[in-house]
Amino acid sequence: MATPIFDGLTIVEEAADAAGWRARVRVERSSRMFAGHFDGEPILPGVAALLIVRHALRQLGFALEALPSVRFRHAVGPGDLLEVSAARPDADGQCRFEVRISGALAVTGVARGERRA
Amino acid sequence: MPERAVPEGLIPHRGPARLVHAILESPRPDVVVCAGRVPADSAFVCDGRVAAVVLLEMAAQAAAVLQALAATPEGATRPGYLVAIRAATFRAEDVPADAVLIATVRRTGQAGPLATFDVTVGRAGAEEIVTATLSTHAGG
C-alpha cells in the first residue's frame, strides 16, 4: 500500500528488520516541494531526503539528533523513484544511510539518533 | 544596517519555497543574519509542526543571500546547490509552523564555486535549535 509521509513523497514499499530500514519512495510530480525550487529547473530540496532519513530513524525507534555528515551527490527531480536505506543505529546511535536513483547514489551520510522513550 | 526585506530575485527560491524574508544585519562581508519562517501551508509542515532538519534549508537560503549580496549582477540569481552538511546538531525535534526564526551564517571558506558556511538557526529571542557547517556549489 502506498503511504504518503510528506507532501508529494510516497512510500511505495517499506521494510524494517535487524539490519535496518529500507524503502522505495516515489517523488510525486505534483509535490508542492517543487513550487519555486526552482523556476524552470525543479529540484527537490535536499532536506526532503533528510526528512525521509528522519522517518527511517523513527521507524527504528530513534529520534534524529545529529547529522555528522551528509553528501548530496545527485539532484532529485519530479517523478524519481528513490531507493532509501538506513542501517540500524549502533550503540552510539549512529547509522549510515543512502538514497539511490536507479542504482546511482544521490545522497549519502551518517545520522545519529536518540532512542525514543 | 537597518532591517530590510530580501528583494525578490536576490535568490532563486520563490513563493512557498522562500523561507528567508528579511536581512536583519550584515555586520561584515562574510556574515549575514536573516529572519524567516516556515508558513503553515508549506509542504514542509506536518500537523502544524516543522521538523528541525528543515531549518537547514532556511540556513542554506541565508547562505545564498550572503553570496548574492557579494555577487556580480549576472551571478546573483544562479542557484547555489547544497552539496554537503557536516556536524549538524538539533536541540529540538521540531518547531511550530509560522514561528519567527533567525538564521546566522558565516562564510568560512570560498574556492571558486565552492563555499563553506557555519550556520545556526533558532527561534527569535531563544536558544539556537540547529547548528551545522554547510557547503554549497554555485550553479550555472
gemmi code that builds the backbone of each chain (N, CA, C; Angstrom):
import gemmi

chains = {
    "A": [
        ("MET", (0.850, -1.199, 0.000), (0.000, 0.000, 0.000), (0.879, 1.239, 0.000)),
        ("ALA", (0.604, 2.195, -0.866), (1.378, 3.426, -0.925), (1.011, 4.333, 0.248)),
        ("THR", (2.030, 4.861, 0.915), (1.808, 5.690, 2.093), (2.474, 7.042, 1.911)),
        ("PRO", (1.691, 8.118, 1.912), (2.332, 9.435, 1.843), (2.930, 9.791, 3.197)),
        ("ILE", (4.228, 10.146, 3.231), (4.828, 10.546, 4.505), (4.995, 12.051, 4.590)),
        ("PHE", (5.220, 12.678, 3.451), (5.293, 14.131, 3.390), (4.601, 14.520, 2.102)),
        ("ASP", (4.371, 15.812, 1.960), (3.684, 16.268, 0.774), (4.450, 15.865, -0.486)),
        ("GLY", (3.864, 14.961, -1.242), (4.474, 14.592, -2.512), (5.546, 13.537, -2.422)),
        ("LEU", (5.777, 12.983, -1.250), (6.718, 11.872, -1.101), (5.927, 10.667, -0.615)),
        ("THR", (5.897, 9.617, -1.429), (5.061, 8.465, -1.122), (5.905, 7.210, -0.991)),
        ("ILE", (5.791, 6.558, 0.150), (6.472, 5.278, 0.339), (5.651, 4.210, -0.364)),
        ("VAL", (6.245, 3.576, -1.372), (5.525, 2.526, -2.096), (5.896, 1.138, -1.591)),
        ("GLU", (6.997, 1.053, -0.830), (7.428, -0.228, -0.280), (8.334, 0.086, 0.897)),
        ("GLU", (8.173, -0.601, 2.010), (8.916, -0.257, 3.224), (9.136, -1.522, 4.041)),
        ("ALA", (10.328, -1.689, 4.596), (10.605, -2.856, 5.439), (11.633, -2.477, 6.492)),
        ("ALA", (11.468, -3.013, 7.689), (12.442, -2.816, 8.761), (12.753, -4.164, 9.376)),
        ("ASP", (14.044, -4.424, 9.621), (14.442, -5.671, 10.261), (15.690, -5.405, 11.096)),
        ("ALA", (16.384, -6.464, 11.473), (17.551, -6.313, 12.341), (18.648, -5.480, 11.678)),
        ("ALA", (18.697, -5.507, 10.356), (19.744, -4.764, 9.654), (19.430, -3.273, 9.547)),
        ("GLY", (18.154, -2.938, 9.522), (17.805, -1.525, 9.381), (16.494, -1.332, 8.654)),
        ("TRP", (16.400, -0.215, 7.937), (15.155, 0.170, 7.277), (15.439, 0.385, 5.802)),
        ("ARG", (14.539, -0.092, 4.960), (14.678, 0.109, 3.520), (13.315, 0.488, 2.955)),
        ("ALA", (13.350, 1.332, 1.932), (12.084, 1.717, 1.318), (12.315, 2.200, -0.109)),
        ("ARG", (11.252, 2.142, -0.857), (11.220, 2.836, -2.148), (10.231, 3.981, -1.991)),
        ("VAL", (10.663, 5.153, -2.357), (9.866, 6.361, -2.154), (9.685, 7.060, -3.505)),
        ("ARG", (8.440, 7.303, -3.855), (8.152, 7.966, -5.124), (8.051, 9.473, -4.883)),
        ("VAL", (8.734, 10.230, -5.724), (8.666, 11.691, -5.656), (7.593, 12.131, -6.648)),
        ("GLU", (6.452, 12.517, -6.114), (5.321, 12.852, -6.982), (5.612, 14.124, -7.788)),
        ("ARG", (5.248, 14.074, -9.065), (5.442, 15.265, -9.900), (4.650, 16.458, -9.375)),
        ("SER", (3.566, 16.158, -8.651), (2.689, 17.216, -8.150), (3.145, 17.783, -6.807)),
        ("SER", (4.265, 17.302, -6.286), (4.689, 17.740, -4.951), (4.831, 19.259, -4.880)),
        ("ARG", (4.265, 19.831, -3.813), (4.410, 21.283, -3.613), (5.847, 21.665, -3.271)),
        ("MET", (6.682, 20.672, -2.962), (8.082, 20.990, -2.651), (8.826, 21.553, -3.868)),
        ("PHE", (8.285, 21.309, -5.066), (8.941, 21.831, -6.265), (8.545, 23.279, -6.567)),
        ("ALA", (7.473, 23.749, -5.946), (6.991, 25.110, -6.250), (8.026, 26.137, -5.824)),
        ("GLY", (8.579, 26.847, -6.803), (9.570, 27.885, -6.516), (10.963, 27.357, -6.243)),
        ("HIS", (11.210, 26.067, -6.475), (12.514, 25.469, -6.167), (12.952, 24.547, -7.293)),
        ("PHE", (13.359, 24.981, -8.471), (13.493, 26.374, -8.856), (12.684, 26.569, -10.130)),
        ("ASP", (12.379, 27.804, -10.503), (11.602, 28.056, -11.708), (12.317, 27.475, -12.924)),
        ("GLY", (11.628, 26.614, -13.666), (12.190, 26.040, -14.888), (13.186, 24.923, -14.650)),
        ("GLU", (13.532, 24.687, -13.403), (14.521, 23.642, -13.079), (14.127, 23.008, -11.742)),
        ("PRO", (12.993, 22.276, -11.726), (12.511, 21.750, -10.445), (13.474, 20.738, -9.831)),
        ("ILE", (13.882, 21.011, -8.597), (14.782, 20.134, -7.845), (14.206, 19.966, -6.451)),
        ("LEU", (14.156, 18.742, -5.987), (13.666, 18.501, -4.633), (14.655, 19.096, -3.629)),
        ("PRO", (14.181, 19.928, -2.694), (15.110, 20.461, -1.688), (15.830, 19.319, -0.979)),
        ("GLY", (17.113, 19.504, -0.748), (17.913, 18.450, -0.145), (17.364, 17.974, 1.185)),
        ("VAL", (16.767, 18.883, 1.944), (16.268, 18.483, 3.264), (15.110, 17.495, 3.150)),
        ("ALA", (14.475, 17.401, 1.980), (13.399, 16.416, 1.823), (13.956, 15.003, 2.000)),
        ("ALA", (15.160, 14.766, 1.452), (15.783, 13.452, 1.640), (16.081, 13.217, 3.119)),
        ("LEU", (16.432, 14.291, 3.821), (16.733, 14.149, 5.248), (15.463, 13.914, 6.057)),
        ("LEU", (14.337, 14.400, 5.561), (13.062, 14.089, 6.208), (12.757, 12.589, 6.095)),
        ("ILE", (13.156, 11.998, 4.983), (12.972, 10.546, 4.845), (13.863, 9.816, 5.836)),
        ("VAL", (15.092, 10.287, 5.997), (16.006, 9.666, 6.971), (15.437, 9.806, 8.383)),
        ("ARG", (14.887, 10.969, 8.676), (14.240, 11.178, 9.991), (13.112, 10.161, 10.190)),
        ("HIS", (12.320, 9.958, 9.127), (11.231, 8.980, 9.193), (11.802, 7.581, 9.430)),
        ("ALA", (12.899, 7.253, 8.737), (13.508, 5.929, 8.892), (13.936, 5.698, 10.335)),
        ("LEU", (14.580, 6.695, 10.929), (15.022, 6.551, 12.316), (13.832, 6.356, 13.258)),
        ("ARG", (12.770, 7.083, 12.986), (11.577, 6.932, 13.834), (11.026, 5.511, 13.734)),
        ("GLN", (11.048, 4.966, 12.509), (10.562, 3.594, 12.329), (11.436, 2.590, 13.081)),
        ("LEU", (12.703, 2.975, 13.311), (13.631, 2.102, 14.039), (13.655, 2.427, 15.530)),
        ("GLY", (12.814, 3.383, 15.948), (12.701, 3.692, 17.366), (13.631, 4.782, 17.858)),
        ("PHE", (14.124, 5.626, 16.932), (15.062, 6.677, 17.308), (14.554, 8.047, 16.836)),
        ("ALA", (14.961, 9.084, 17.576), (14.696, 10.458, 17.157), (15.999, 11.047, 16.610)),
        ("LEU", (15.929, 11.706, 15.467), (17.117, 12.296, 14.851), (17.661, 13.409, 15.737)),
        ("GLU", (18.930, 13.300, 16.128), (19.524, 14.350, 16.956), (20.760, 14.978, 16.318)),
        ("ALA", (21.328, 14.344, 15.299), (22.510, 14.921, 14.641), (22.718, 14.284, 13.273)),
        ("LEU", (23.380, 15.049, 12.410), (23.821, 14.550, 11.112), (25.318, 14.852, 11.026)),
        ("PRO", (26.148, 13.922, 11.453), (27.591, 14.174, 11.410), (28.111, 14.477, 10.003)),
        ("SER", (27.552, 13.818, 8.994), (27.985, 14.120, 7.626), (26.904, 13.730, 6.629)),
        ("VAL", (26.751, 14.569, 5.613), (25.806, 14.299, 4.519), (26.454, 14.784, 3.225)),
        ("ARG", (26.367, 13.985, 2.164), (26.820, 14.412, 0.841), (25.638, 14.314, -0.123)),
        ("PHE", (25.362, 15.416, -0.818), (24.348, 15.427, -1.866), (25.091, 15.254, -3.188)),
        ("ARG", (24.901, 14.098, -3.823), (25.708, 13.753, -4.993), (24.965, 13.927, -6.305)),
        ("HIS", (23.639, 13.880, -6.237), (22.856, 13.929, -7.473), (21.511, 14.569, -7.158)),
        ("ALA", (21.064, 15.474, -8.009), (19.785, 16.144, -7.765), (18.625, 15.165, -7.913)),
        ("VAL", (17.582, 15.392, -7.121), (16.358, 14.595, -7.183), (15.280, 15.437, -7.846)),
        ("GLY", (14.609, 14.863, -8.833), (13.623, 15.629, -9.573), (12.248, 14.984, -9.559)),
        ("PRO", (11.280, 15.654, -10.183), (9.908, 15.135, -10.220), (9.860, 13.756, -10.881)),
        ("GLY", (9.130, 12.843, -10.240), (8.940, 11.520, -10.812), (10.012, 10.509, -10.444)),
        ("ASP", (11.080, 10.946, -9.782), (12.139, 9.994, -9.417), (11.617, 8.957, -8.414)),
        ("LEU", (12.121, 7.752, -8.519), (11.827, 6.715, -7.536), (13.099, 6.496, -6.710)),
        ("LEU", (13.004, 6.784, -5.428), (14.174, 6.727, -4.554), (14.247, 5.375, -3.860)),
        ("GLU", (15.445, 4.820, -3.829), (15.700, 3.606, -3.041), (16.488, 4.069, -1.819)),
        ("VAL", (15.861, 3.969, -0.654), (16.438, 4.546, 0.564), (16.739, 3.437, 1.560)),
        ("SER", (17.904, 3.514, 2.177), (18.219, 2.541, 3.234), (18.923, 3.254, 4.376)),
        ("ALA", (18.622, 2.806, 5.581), (19.284, 3.308, 6.784), (19.588, 2.106, 7.655)),
        ("ALA", (20.854, 1.967, 8.041), (21.232, 0.849, 8.905), (20.649, 1.065, 10.292)),
        ("ARG", (20.455, -0.030, 11.020), (20.001, 0.117, 12.405), (21.094, 0.810, 13.204)),
        ("PRO", (20.769, 1.851, 13.979), (21.796, 2.586, 14.732), (22.602, 1.677, 15.652)),
        ("ASP", (23.916, 1.996, 15.758), (24.792, 1.212, 16.624), (24.635, 1.671, 18.078)),
        ("ALA", (25.551, 1.213, 18.922), (25.446, 1.503, 20.354), (25.521, 3.011, 20.635)),
        ("ASP", (26.165, 3.757, 19.739), (26.256, 5.206, 19.907), (25.098, 5.937, 19.230)),
        ("GLY", (24.184, 5.170, 18.667), (23.040, 5.772, 17.989), (23.331, 6.191, 16.560)),
        ("GLN", (24.517, 5.840, 16.038), (24.896, 6.267, 14.685), (24.538, 5.219, 13.638)),
        ("CYS", (24.186, 5.710, 12.470), (23.904, 4.799, 11.357), (24.227, 5.473, 10.036)),
        ("ARG", (24.570, 4.649, 9.070), (24.788, 5.148, 7.706), (23.471, 5.073, 6.942)),
        ("PHE", (23.301, 6.008, 6.032), (22.121, 5.961, 5.176), (22.515, 6.308, 3.754)),
        ("GLU", (21.696, 5.906, 2.824), (21.930, 6.286, 1.435), (20.617, 6.342, 0.683)),
        ("VAL", (20.611, 7.210, -0.314), (19.470, 7.365, -1.211), (19.987, 7.161, -2.625)),
        ("ARG", (19.363, 6.259, -3.356), (19.776, 5.986, -4.734), (18.631, 6.250, -5.700)),
        ("ILE", (19.003, 6.598, -6.912), (18.036, 6.726, -8.002), (18.521, 5.823, -9.122)),
        ("SER", (17.738, 4.800, -9.457), (18.140, 3.823, -10.478), (19.534, 3.289, -10.198)),
        ("GLY", (19.823, 3.046, -8.952), (21.101, 2.466, -8.569), (22.211, 3.470, -8.310)),
        ("ALA", (22.063, 4.684, -8.796), (23.116, 5.695, -8.630), (22.931, 6.440, -7.304)),
        ("LEU", (24.029, 6.668, -6.609), (23.948, 7.364, -5.330), (23.503, 8.808, -5.531)),
        ("ALA", (22.505, 9.209, -4.764), (22.042, 10.601, -4.798), (22.407, 11.329, -3.501)),
        ("VAL", (22.228, 10.664, -2.379), (22.543, 11.251, -1.072), (23.145, 10.148, -0.199)),
        ("THR", (24.222, 10.456, 0.499), (24.808, 9.517, 1.454), (25.116, 10.272, 2.743)),
        ("GLY", (25.201, 9.540, 3.837), (25.553, 10.230, 5.065), (25.510, 9.350, 6.284)),
        ("VAL", (25.776, 10.003, 7.398), (25.720, 9.370, 8.711), (24.772, 10.188, 9.570)),
        ("ALA", (23.844, 9.498, 10.210), (22.900, 10.151, 11.129), (23.110, 9.593, 12.529)),
        ("ARG", (22.727, 10.380, 13.513), (22.755, 9.880, 14.887), (21.392, 10.110, 15.518)),
        ("GLY", (20.899, 9.090, 16.173), (19.585, 9.192, 16.799), (19.642, 8.898, 18.279)),
        ("GLU", (18.641, 9.358, 18.956), (18.476, 9.070, 20.383), (17.277, 8.135, 20.519)),
        ("ARG", (17.460, 7.067, 21.277), (16.364, 6.109, 21.395), (15.141, 6.789, 21.998)),
        ("ARG", (13.998, 6.564, 21.376), (12.764, 7.200, 21.848), (12.181, 6.428, 23.014)),
        ("ALA", (11.599, 7.164, 23.927), (11.026, 6.528, 25.131), (9.823, 5.683, 24.749)),
    ],
    "B": [
        ("MET", (23.135, 48.529, 10.177), (22.343, 48.306, 8.960), (20.893, 48.028, 9.361)),
        ("PRO", (19.939, 48.780, 8.851), (18.541, 48.540, 9.217), (18.008, 47.271, 8.572)),
        ("GLU", (16.977, 46.693, 9.211), (16.343, 45.503, 8.646), (15.739, 45.832, 7.294)),
        ("ARG", (15.899, 44.919, 6.343), (15.263, 45.128, 5.043), (14.800, 43.797, 4.485)),
        ("ALA", (13.752, 43.868, 3.677), (13.217, 42.653, 3.078), (14.218, 42.080, 2.093)),
        ("VAL", (14.237, 40.755, 1.994), (15.062, 40.111, 0.969), (14.422, 40.426, -0.378)),
        ("PRO", (15.122, 41.151, -1.256), (14.496, 41.539, -2.526), (14.126, 40.329, -3.379)),
        ("GLU", (12.982, 40.425, -4.054), (12.572, 39.382, -4.987), (13.666, 39.232, -6.038)),
        ("GLY", (14.103, 38.038, -6.284), (15.121, 37.797, -7.298), (16.543, 37.762, -6.749)),
        ("LEU", (16.732, 38.148, -5.487), (18.091, 38.101, -4.932), (18.585, 36.664, -4.864)),
        ("ILE", (17.681, 35.766, -4.476), (17.993, 34.335, -4.503), (16.919, 33.657, -5.360)),
        ("PRO", (17.215, 32.500, -5.915), (16.271, 31.890, -6.865), (15.042, 31.251, -6.223)),
        ("HIS", (15.023, 31.104, -4.917), (13.865, 30.492, -4.243), (12.701, 31.468, -4.290)),
        ("ARG", (11.540, 30.957, -4.732), (10.383, 31.844, -4.891), (9.152, 31.251, -4.212)),
        ("GLY", (8.188, 32.147, -3.974), (6.896, 31.710, -3.446), (7.062, 30.902, -2.172)),
        ("PRO", (6.360, 29.751, -2.112), (6.385, 28.965, -0.876), (7.752, 28.374, -0.561)),
        ("ALA", (8.640, 28.334, -1.549), (9.971, 27.773, -1.298), (10.883, 28.759, -0.566)),
        ("ARG", (10.495, 30.036, -0.572), (11.328, 31.062, 0.065), (11.052, 31.074, 1.563)),
        ("LEU", (12.058, 30.738, 2.351), (11.902, 30.698, 3.804), (12.548, 31.893, 4.490)),
        ("VAL", (13.464, 32.591, 3.841), (14.065, 33.790, 4.434), (13.359, 35.014, 3.863)),
        ("HIS", (13.023, 35.935, 4.746), (12.227, 37.083, 4.317), (12.888, 38.423, 4.564)),
        ("ALA", (13.772, 38.496, 5.547), (14.377, 39.790, 5.874), (15.847, 39.620, 6.216)),
        ("ILE", (16.621, 40.618, 5.832), (18.029, 40.691, 6.233), (18.078, 41.599, 7.452)),
        ("LEU", (18.434, 41.011, 8.586), (18.455, 41.794, 9.823), (19.744, 42.582, 9.950)),
        ("GLU", (20.848, 41.952, 9.627), (22.126, 42.661, 9.645), (23.162, 41.887, 8.857)),
        ("SER", (24.124, 42.634, 8.364), (25.277, 42.043, 7.680), (26.488, 42.833, 8.158)),
        ("PRO", (26.937, 42.530, 9.374), (27.951, 43.361, 10.010), (29.312, 43.307, 9.335)),
        ("ARG", (29.552, 42.209, 8.612), (30.816, 42.060, 7.884), (30.503, 41.413, 6.543)),
        ("PRO", (31.403, 41.494, 5.576), (31.120, 40.889, 4.268), (30.917, 39.378, 4.326)),
        ("ASP", (31.400, 38.745, 5.388), (31.295, 37.286, 5.461), (30.190, 36.812, 6.404)),
        ("VAL", (29.366, 37.733, 6.889), (28.328, 37.365, 7.863), (26.994, 37.986, 7.480)),
        ("VAL", (25.925, 37.213, 7.629), (24.582, 37.771, 7.468), (23.649, 37.116, 8.497)),
        ("VAL", (22.707, 37.914, 8.973), (21.673, 37.417, 9.885), (20.334, 37.673, 9.203)),
        ("CYS", (19.569, 36.616, 9.011), (18.286, 36.717, 8.306), (17.147, 36.228, 9.203)),
        ("ALA", (15.970, 36.793, 8.988), (14.760, 36.322, 9.652), (13.874, 35.630, 8.626)),
        ("GLY", (13.108, 34.677, 9.084), (12.208, 33.977, 8.179), (11.255, 33.099, 8.967)),
        ("ARG", (10.519, 32.317, 8.245), (9.573, 31.405, 8.887), (9.158, 30.349, 7.873)),
        ("VAL", (8.625, 29.258, 8.390), (8.050, 28.229, 7.522), (6.542, 28.364, 7.649)),
        ("PRO", (5.864, 28.850, 6.614), (4.428, 29.117, 6.734), (3.610, 27.848, 6.931)),
        ("ALA", (2.469, 28.013, 7.564), (1.629, 26.858, 7.915), (1.200, 26.060, 6.694)),
        ("ASP", (1.127, 26.702, 5.522), (0.701, 25.971, 4.321), (1.882, 25.417, 3.524)),
        ("SER", (3.080, 25.474, 4.120), (4.258, 24.934, 3.437), (4.172, 23.418, 3.321)),
        ("ALA", (4.774, 22.901, 2.259), (4.847, 21.446, 2.088), (5.654, 20.786, 3.203)),
        ("PHE", (6.461, 21.567, 3.898), (7.302, 21.014, 4.976), (6.542, 20.853, 6.294)),
        ("VAL", (5.333, 21.403, 6.386), (4.604, 21.404, 7.660), (3.748, 20.145, 7.774)),
        ("CYS", (3.817, 19.521, 8.948), (3.000, 18.333, 9.224), (2.360, 18.526, 10.596)),
        ("ASP", (1.045, 18.532, 10.625), (0.302, 18.730, 11.882), (0.733, 20.012, 12.597)),
        ("GLY", (0.969, 21.063, 11.832), (1.306, 22.362, 12.420), (2.729, 22.489, 12.916)),
        ("ARG", (3.556, 21.475, 12.685), (4.940, 21.482, 13.154), (5.901, 21.348, 11.967)),
        ("VAL", (7.109, 21.829, 12.187), (8.159, 21.742, 11.169), (9.340, 20.993, 11.776)),
        ("ALA", (9.777, 19.934, 11.149), (10.935, 19.186, 11.650), (12.164, 20.089, 11.662)),
        ("ALA", (12.964, 19.967, 12.719), (14.139, 20.832, 12.850), (15.085, 20.701, 11.659)),
        ("VAL", (15.108, 19.531, 11.038), (16.006, 19.340, 9.903), (15.678, 20.302, 8.754)),
        ("VAL", (14.417, 20.739, 8.683), (14.018, 21.684, 7.628), (14.710, 23.036, 7.817)),
        ("LEU", (15.102, 23.336, 9.044), (15.762, 24.628, 9.287), (17.106, 24.709, 8.563)),
        ("LEU", (17.654, 23.547, 8.187), (18.878, 23.565, 7.373), (18.609, 24.196, 6.008)),
        ("GLU", (17.389, 24.035, 5.491), (17.028, 24.685, 4.231), (17.015, 26.199, 4.395)),
        ("MET", (16.468, 26.650, 5.531), (16.483, 28.099, 5.785), (17.919, 28.605, 5.888)),
        ("ALA", (18.777, 27.848, 6.554), (20.177, 28.247, 6.674), (20.845, 28.309, 5.303)),
        ("ALA", (20.540, 27.333, 4.455), (21.117, 27.318, 3.110), (20.647, 28.538, 2.312)),
        ("GLN", (19.382, 28.922, 2.513), (18.884, 30.112, 1.810), (19.557, 31.381, 2.340)),
        ("ALA", (19.808, 31.428, 3.649), (20.513, 32.589, 4.195), (21.937, 32.644, 3.638)),
        ("ALA", (22.555, 31.478, 3.454), (23.879, 31.444, 2.822), (23.796, 31.955, 1.385)),
        ("ALA", (22.707, 31.622, 0.691), (22.518, 32.119, -0.674), (22.370, 33.644, -0.674)),
        ("VAL", (21.688, 34.169, 0.346), (21.569, 35.629, 0.467), (22.954, 36.244, 0.625)),
        ("LEU", (23.771, 35.660, 1.497), (25.121, 36.186, 1.728), (25.923, 36.189, 0.433)),
        ("GLN", (25.840, 35.083, -0.313), (26.581, 35.002, -1.576), (26.053, 36.002, -2.592)),
        ("ALA", (24.726, 36.180, -2.610), (24.128, 37.102, -3.587), (24.509, 38.543, -3.277)),
        ("LEU", (24.617, 38.876, -2.006), (24.986, 40.244, -1.644), (26.380, 40.591, -2.160)),
        ("ALA", (27.218, 39.543, -2.289), (28.590, 39.773, -2.730), (28.784, 39.488, -4.219)),
        ("ALA", (27.709, 39.043, -4.890), (27.846, 38.576, -6.272), (27.760, 39.716, -7.266)),
        ("THR", (28.276, 39.445, -8.455), (28.076, 40.357, -9.569), (26.612, 40.264, -9.997)),
        ("PRO", (26.062, 41.282, -10.646), (24.637, 41.241, -11.014), (24.258, 40.010, -11.822)),
        ("GLU", (25.135, 39.583, -12.727), (24.764, 38.445, -13.567), (24.830, 37.134, -12.806)),
        ("GLY", (25.518, 37.117, -11.676), (25.622, 35.865, -10.930), (24.673, 35.783, -9.771)),
        ("ALA", (23.910, 36.852, -9.542), (23.151, 36.949, -8.300), (22.067, 35.896, -8.149)),
        ("THR", (21.393, 35.512, -9.241), (20.246, 34.622, -9.083), (20.545, 33.193, -9.505)),
        ("ARG", (21.809, 32.859, -9.721), (22.115, 31.469, -10.041), (21.861, 30.606, -8.812)),
        ("PRO", (21.194, 29.452, -8.988), (21.003, 28.591, -7.827), (22.343, 28.157, -7.252)),
        ("GLY", (22.421, 28.123, -5.943), (23.569, 27.551, -5.269), (23.131, 26.233, -4.673)),
        ("TYR", (23.773, 25.167, -5.088), (23.320, 23.845, -4.674), (23.993, 23.423, -3.376)),
        ("LEU", (23.188, 22.933, -2.459), (23.709, 22.379, -1.213), (24.377, 21.045, -1.538)),
        ("VAL", (25.681, 20.938, -1.268), (26.394, 19.710, -1.640), (26.839, 18.903, -0.432)),
        ("ALA", (26.924, 19.531, 0.745), (27.348, 18.761, 1.920), (26.912, 19.449, 3.199)),
        ("ILE", (26.711, 18.629, 4.213), (26.413, 19.100, 5.568), (27.363, 18.355, 6.503)),
        ("ARG", (27.939, 19.081, 7.428), (28.768, 18.438, 8.445), (28.354, 18.930, 9.826)),
        ("ALA", (28.466, 18.039, 10.790), (28.309, 18.382, 12.205), (27.004, 19.130, 12.494)),
        ("ALA", (25.922, 18.651, 11.879), (24.610, 19.254, 12.180), (24.067, 18.658, 13.468)),
        ("THR", (23.663, 19.511, 14.376), (23.053, 19.043, 15.628), (21.722, 19.742, 15.823)),
        ("PHE", (20.784, 19.008, 16.404), (19.420, 19.508, 16.598), (19.095, 19.478, 18.086)),
        ("ARG", (18.738, 20.640, 18.627), (18.426, 20.719, 20.059), (16.922, 20.624, 20.321)),
        ("ALA", (16.158, 20.484, 19.270), (14.723, 20.234, 19.385), (14.328, 19.370, 18.203)),
        ("GLU", (13.246, 18.619, 18.346), (12.824, 17.750, 17.244), (12.072, 18.540, 16.173)),
        ("ASP", (11.331, 19.562, 16.617), (10.578, 20.364, 15.655), (10.249, 21.718, 16.253)),
        ("VAL", (9.674, 22.578, 15.414), (9.246, 23.908, 15.853), (7.853, 24.156, 15.280)),
        ("PRO", (7.098, 25.100, 15.865), (5.775, 25.379, 15.297), (5.893, 26.059, 13.927)),
        ("ALA", (4.964, 25.748, 13.052), (4.889, 26.483, 11.787), (4.642, 27.952, 12.100)),
        ("ASP", (5.127, 28.805, 11.238), (4.937, 30.260, 11.332), (5.761, 30.920, 12.438)),
        ("ALA", (6.511, 30.152, 13.224), (7.377, 30.766, 14.238), (8.447, 31.611, 13.548)),
        ("VAL", (8.744, 32.773, 14.114), (9.814, 33.602, 13.558), (11.151, 32.947, 13.894)),
        ("LEU", (11.960, 32.754, 12.871), (13.243, 32.074, 13.011), (14.368, 33.009, 12.582)),
        ("ILE", (15.495, 32.865, 13.233), (16.655, 33.692, 12.928), (17.791, 32.776, 12.474)),
        ("ALA", (18.329, 33.055, 11.291), (19.454, 32.273, 10.762), (20.687, 33.165, 10.715)),
        ("THR", (21.762, 32.696, 11.313), (23.038, 33.415, 11.268), (24.027, 32.575, 10.473)),
        ("VAL", (24.639, 33.195, 9.474), (25.527, 32.484, 8.558), (26.866, 33.205, 8.496)),
        ("ARG", (27.933, 32.428, 8.611), (29.282, 32.996, 8.452), (30.036, 32.169, 7.423)),
        ("ARG", (30.477, 32.847, 6.362), (31.261, 32.143, 5.339), (32.657, 31.872, 5.904)),
        ("THR", (33.044, 30.609, 5.871), (34.342, 30.236, 6.427), (35.345, 29.853, 5.356)),
        ("GLY", (34.879, 29.705, 4.123), (35.792, 29.363, 3.051), (35.147, 29.569, 1.697)),
        ("GLN", (35.965, 29.879, 0.716), (35.462, 30.050, -0.656), (36.580, 29.675, -1.605)),
        ("ALA", (36.289, 28.781, -2.528), (37.266, 28.397, -3.553), (36.502, 28.227, -4.853)),
        ("GLY", (36.554, 29.245, -5.704), (35.786, 29.195, -6.945), (34.313, 29.092, -6.635)),
        ("PRO", (33.610, 28.113, -7.230), (32.166, 27.995, -6.997), (31.812, 27.341, -5.663)),
        ("LEU", (32.801, 26.793, -4.975), (32.539, 26.109, -3.702), (32.675, 27.082, -2.534)),
        ("ALA", (31.746, 26.997, -1.597), (31.815, 27.838, -0.402), (31.353, 27.031, 0.802)),
        ("THR", (31.890, 27.397, 1.958), (31.556, 26.711, 3.204), (31.088, 27.736, 4.225)),
        ("PHE", (30.092, 27.354, 5.022), (29.470, 28.280, 5.971), (29.222, 27.587, 7.309)),
        ("ASP", (29.477, 28.305, 8.387), (28.987, 27.880, 9.696), (27.629, 28.536, 9.900)),
        ("VAL", (26.630, 27.767, 10.310), (25.266, 28.295, 10.398), (24.634, 27.935, 11.741)),
        ("THR", (23.758, 28.805, 12.191), (22.882, 28.494, 13.320), (21.488, 29.000, 12.978)),
        ("VAL", (20.487, 28.290, 13.454), (19.098, 28.730, 13.286), (18.379, 28.511, 14.615)),
        ("GLY", (17.612, 29.499, 15.024), (16.841, 29.363, 16.254), (15.620, 30.252, 16.214)),
        ("ARG", (14.787, 30.108, 17.221), (13.624, 30.986, 17.320), (14.070, 32.340, 17.823)),
        ("ALA", (13.368, 33.383, 17.409), (13.729, 34.741, 17.798), (13.756, 34.860, 19.318)),
        ("GLY", (14.855, 35.362, 19.845), (14.974, 35.593, 21.272), (15.139, 34.344, 22.101)),
        ("ALA", (15.434, 33.225, 21.459), (15.567, 31.966, 22.192), (16.847, 31.255, 21.764)),
        ("GLU", (17.100, 30.136, 22.408), (18.313, 29.362, 22.143), (18.298, 28.818, 20.721)),
        ("GLU", (19.494, 28.658, 20.137), (19.567, 28.094, 18.795), (19.070, 26.649, 18.792)),
        ("ILE", (18.499, 26.264, 17.672), (17.933, 24.919, 17.541), (18.822, 24.042, 16.673)),
        ("VAL", (19.425, 24.642, 15.668), (20.258, 23.898, 14.734), (21.603, 24.596, 14.583)),
        ("THR", (22.680, 23.828, 14.612), (23.992, 24.329, 14.211), (24.548, 23.341, 13.192)),
        ("ALA", (25.316, 23.852, 12.233), (25.873, 22.977, 11.202), (26.919, 23.728, 10.393)),
        ("THR", (27.642, 22.962, 9.612), (28.519, 23.516, 8.584), (27.975, 23.059, 7.238)),
        ("LEU", (27.710, 24.019, 6.363), (27.144, 23.715, 5.041), (28.165, 24.023, 3.953)),
        ("SER", (28.135, 23.230, 2.902), (28.930, 23.511, 1.712), (27.993, 23.648, 0.524)),
        ("THR", (28.234, 24.675, -0.288), (27.385, 24.894, -1.459), (28.265, 25.019, -2.707)),
        ("HIS", (27.634, 24.776, -3.842), (28.304, 24.916, -5.138), (27.441, 25.820, -6.010)),
        ("ALA", (28.019, 26.910, -6.468), (27.269, 27.840, -7.315), (26.999, 27.185, -8.656)),
        ("GLY", (25.742, 27.195, -9.070), (25.380, 26.566, -10.333), (25.683, 27.475, -11.503)),
        ("GLY", (25.194, 27.079, -12.654), (25.360, 27.901, -13.839), (26.331, 27.288, -14.781)),
    ],
}
model = gemmi.Model(1)
for chain_id, residues in chains.items():
    chain = gemmi.Chain(chain_id)
    for i, (resn, *xyz) in enumerate(residues, 1):
        res = gemmi.Residue()
        res.name, res.seqid = resn, gemmi.SeqId(i, " ")
        for name, pos in zip(("N", "CA", "C"), xyz):
            atom = gemmi.Atom()
            atom.name, atom.element = name, gemmi.Element(name[0])
            atom.pos, atom.b_iso = gemmi.Position(*pos), 0.0
            res.add_atom(atom)
        chain.add_residue(res)
    model.add_chain(chain)
structure = gemmi.Structure()
structure.add_model(model)
structure.setup_entities()
